[in-house]
Amino acid sequence: PARHPFFQRLGPVIDLRLQKSERENGFIYYHKIPEELPELELKATFGLAAPIQFEMPPVHPIFTEEAYKEFTVNKTAPPKISGSDTDDLPPVKETDITGDTKNIDNDSGCVLQ
């Protein structure tokens, strides 16, 4: 399989990516670690939006203790299914896909070029 054109084209691409990865990874390890951490600005001067204070809205009057007691999952009715939802769907018409099969010598139909 090494002589196949796919692998002959793939080999140089893999070598190029390997060389690039090794070169870029080498840069990371050559940076010196500073002895002391630099002071960072606590207030950003660009690129950030100012925060808005969030206030919880007041509770609507319809949300009472009685409303919460009446709302239970067990009391809800299951959805009704209409007759049209349960009908069988008609079969999909599919067109046959034909190709040139006179020069194929194997069972799978694959051709290596």
MODELLER restraints for C-alpha pairs under 7 A, 6 or more apart:
rsr = mdl.restraints
at = mdl.atoms
rsr.add(forms.Gaussian(group=physical.xy_distance, feature=features.Distance(at['CA:2:A'], at['CA:8:A']), mean=6.85, stdev=0.5))
rsr.add(forms.Gaussian(group=physical.xy_distance, feature=features.Distance(at['CA:104:A'], at['CA:111:A']), mean=6.96, stdev=0.5))
